[in-house]
Amino acid sequence: MNEENKGSGGSSVFVWIGALLVSLLLFYALDHMIMSMQGLPLGWDLTTAK
């Protein structure tokens, strides 16, 4: 392996981790928005708040 392939492989891992984090954040935000429109607030663990 040459140095060019080594460097790009490391950065692609960060791209995948970043994409996963953004997806999770959007999932939680969308879930909270939909549930709040229905009048059912959620806790951070996605159970209904008391």
N, C-alpha and C positions, 0 to 999 in steps of 0.2 A: 504494500500500500504506500502510495506517496503522500506527501504532506497535504495536498489539496483535498483529497478524499477524507482524511482524518479531520480536518477543520470543519468541513461542511456537515459531517455526520454528527458532530457535537451540537451544532446549531440547530439541526433539524429536530433533535430531541427536545430542545427548548421550545421550538415552534409547536410540536405536538402537545407538550405539557401546557403551554399557553392556550392552545385551542381547547383543550379539555377543561381548563379552568374557566374560560369564557363561556363554554357550553353549560357548565354547571351553574354559573352565576345567572345566566339567562333563564335556565330552567327554574331556579328558585324565584327569580323576579317575576316570571310569567305566572308561576303557580300562586304566589302571594297576590298578584294583581287579580287573577281570575277569582280566587277565593274571597278576596275583599269585596269584589263586585257582587258576590253572592251573599255578603254579610257574614262570612265565616272566616275570621282572622286566624292565621296560622302561627304556631311557634316555629323556631328555627329548625326543629327536628321534623317538621311537616305534620305535626299533630295539631288538632284544633286547640286554640288557646282557650283557657278557662276564665 
